[in-house]
């Protein structure tokens, strides 16, 4: 699987307890400052493994699909994910993935796009 077409899901929590799914290409790193801006939050942190286990006990840690409805959270995706017609992501297991049409995923999940990622010190939107 091309890592540039593989989406990873990161769960964050704001200073006031709001949580959200942040979806990035597997090769990218979440810019916490950008996530803070998207959530209009003073502070944002990644959930711990123990918190992820409590949030989604039926999924292996690190394999939560980018479907907020599964855990009652909004979904924000980095602009770079709009570059491909399909995306692939973990489907609750390190051995199982799902490949879906990106546009259909957007409609089904209600994705909000934002600048979230940094690759080699450069935001994804600056590479286009």
N, C-alpha and C positions, 0 to 999 in steps of 0.2 A: 504494500500500500504506500502510495506517495505521501510522505509526511506533510507536504504542503496542502494535501486534500483531506487530511485527517483532522477532525475537529476534536479538541479536548475541552472538557467542561471543568471550570473552576468555580467553587462556591465561596462567596465573600459575605462578610457581615459588616455593616456600618456601625459607627459609635452608638447609634440609638437602637440597635437590634434588628434593623432591616437586612434581610438576606436576598441575594440574587445569584443567578447563574451567569457566569461570564464565559463566553465560548470563543476560543481562539484556534488558529492553526496550530498543530502540534509543535511546529518549529518555533513558535513565538512565545514570548514571555509577557505575562500581565504587567502592565504599568499601573501600580497601585494608585499613583497620583491621578491618572486618567480615570480609573475606576471610581475614585473619590469624587471626581468632577461629575461623572455620569450619574452617580447616586446623590449628588448634592449633599455629601457627607463630610464631616470634619475629619474622620478617620475611617479607614477600611482595612480589614485584615482577612486573611485566608482562614477558612475553617480548619481545625485540627482533624486528624484522622478519627479520633474518638467522636467528634461532633458530626463528621460525615457518616459514621456508622449509625449514630442515633437518628440522623436526618433521613437516611435511606438504608435501612437495615437489610433489605433484600438485594442490595447491589454491593459488589466488591468495591472497596475503597479505590477511588480513582477511575471508576467505570460508569459513573452516573451519566446517562444519556442527556443531551441538551434539550430536554423537554421539561419545562418548568412545571407543567401540570402534574407531573409525577410526584413532586414534593411541594407544590403550592407556591412556587417562586417565579418572579419575572425572569425573562431571558434577554440578555444583552450579548450581541455578537460583534466581533471586530469587523471593520469594513473589508478586510482581506478575504473573508469568507464569501463575499459576493462575487469573487473572480471566477468561480467554478460552477458548472451546471449541477454537479453532484457533490455531496459531502459524505464522508464516512466517519463514524464515531463508535465508541464502545457501547455495547447494549447490555450493561449490567454485569459483565464478566470480562476478564482479560483475554478470554478465548473467543468471544462472540462480538462481532461488529455488525453494524447496519450501514448500508449505503442507500441514500435517498436523494431524490431530486431536491436541490437546494430551495427552489421557489416553493415547492409543496411544503417543505419543512417550515419555511418562513410563515406561510399562511396558517398552517396547523398550529404552530407554537406561538405566533404573535411576537416574533423577534423584533427587537429594537436594535438598530445598528448604531455603533459609536466607535470612536477611536479608543482602543483598549490595549493594544499590543505594541511592544517594542521588539524589533529584530536587529541585533547588532547595533543597539543604541539609536535606532531610527524608527519612528512610528510608521505603521503600515501605510497610512494614508500618504506619507511623503514619498513612498516608493513608486507610486503610480504616475 
